[in-house]
């Protein structure tokens, strides 16, 4: 065969493959890009009179009257944070395939130990406790473990549920409500497409035994994290699709309702029809019956962990506001996100946002990427960082 035609054929195949990957998977350049050498500066600090503890301060910015320090490091791909009933912090290392315990017996806000309690798992992400049992969701299953607080060990009891395999969005999160219902989010396999598996791009509901699972809310491209407010309402973050520019579509906070349709892949934002993807003509607006976001977040901010403020260390007018982690953009002209924000709440809507923790982005390079947030019983705020493999803790002075 003529060498010229072979070269032409290879070029054509590469172009076609690039189109297919971008159209159905998205930009995969981050998988091959070298990690930045920039890391957060950490210096040993001297305890202030009356402070709760001496701990490493990090190069992050917090509101006046607060301090932020390093609680634990060397945690791999540190993601979901979950306290045990007795107050030991657990964290999932999704890429490492393990779950770790970070006890702080002397309560000096520095982890005493970095102990792997589960390993060789398949992309573990969400962690939850119910009736003193530890539940771990991996890409394709939910498993229940008995938990021993004295030895800080977990022993597998049984797999309670199989899940369909992921793709582009393989991380699964879950929470229990007060009635023992288990909610599990399953992100889409693609950037934008019509899924073949009914559970993909949804949040499902089941019980603690994994019985009678069904779709609770659909049209959710990637509702990575879930949380519950004091009234039992379930909220989730959602990442919008790519390749519609720097400012479209918005990322979202959604109030999840039973049977609700949140639009993806046909719609985004406040019932906007995605005509770039869906070129069909309709007599009736296909987005009319979808549910609009409770709050629209700037595009590509990549919202992850979220929790409602219930902390005596924070002002009264912050209580019941929503803290949200913006993991940060990877495909925007000017990077955005890379911070923890507080959303001012008005009923089940959110009216505005204010920065709470910033400094993860140094210039145009990410020194760290926050992933999840949670409070301990004392009201201290813990933040995971899946780029530096760390957990930070913020306290008032």
Phi, psi and omega in degrees: 000141180299129183302325180298320181287328177296314179298316179299319181295320178296316179299315180298320180295319179297317179298316180296316180297320179298319179296315182297316180298314181294322184288320188249343179244316182113184181290121181258009180303323179301336181290336185247355181285138178293145178290146178289148177276353181288131176228161178293135178288133181232123180231145181288133183249161177263134181302137174277148178305128178083359180286160184285332184193163169260128178209164182299128172271148180238163185278065177232156182252129179231166181298157176305139180093000180236156174233151176228136184221174180270116179274319181201155179219182183059047185252008180069223181273071188294120186235263190283134179255136180208125175275141172287166178303333180266000172101014174274132181278128173250152178215142176269137173250093191295310181293326180282347178072031182220169173235137185239150173253137182233074183290152176222073188296324182271002174055042176262009178066030168227127181299134179284335189205151173240091190249122174284120181256338175220141181215172181059036177267165181262091178052058178295141180224280185289141177233143178203151174246140173211126182050046176064015174255143178266127176250134179234129177254123173260183182302319188238014179195160171243129184235139177258139180233147166280145183240129177250108184289326183296316181263352184051059178228152179236132179241128183295132174261302179193155169282129182257343185198136170269146179234151177292149180297151179275208181191249177296321183242092186261350182284137179242138175238163181202155172214155171259143169268181185290346179265003179088010174282137180253124178253132182230127178264138179231110182288166183289158178277351190221180172286304175209125182190170172266116184283147177272330181270125188297332183276344182286137182076030182219175161244125180259165178230141176208190176249184185293345177261001181075023184271145175051049178293147179205166177288128176266312179218141184236180180073031183246103185302312180200081178275081195293319182234152179234154173209169182230139177269181185295337180269000178092005177287140181260126177240151177217151171276156176214133177267129177284168183289169181257174170069028170243019179104179184287336189242003182224143349274168177290151162282170192217155159250126182240139168272112186276129179237150182297122181086001183289144177245119185259009162105322185297140007266357186279335189223158175213166178057217182277070175063039178268127181285128179274084182285346173294322179269313186257104182264008179291154176257134184238146172286324181241139182305119182291348181260358187301322185263007177279164184260127180287155180296152170288337178199137176261131182253145179308137185307141175070012175292335178061065180292137179237251186295149179210148178203148178276146182286117170220080188214127177288350177273358180241154185300157180301322183282359172266343184300136182073001167289168185248126173267134182226136175271129171257103184298326175111149184284156173234349185225033179249145182306310174248122183303145177222161182092225179057054181192172171246131182240161173246124177264124177287126187261140173224098186068233177258019174242165179233129193265333183195172179226153177225140178295138176249310178229123179229176178107359177291332179261123179251104187067242177250014183240136180279116172280335180201163179223107179295148184233314184218160178221145174200159177256149168267181184296334180276356179088007174286144183260126179251138184229126176269155183224108187275356176268313179273350181068050186223165168233131178253158177228134179246130179227162171275157183288000000 
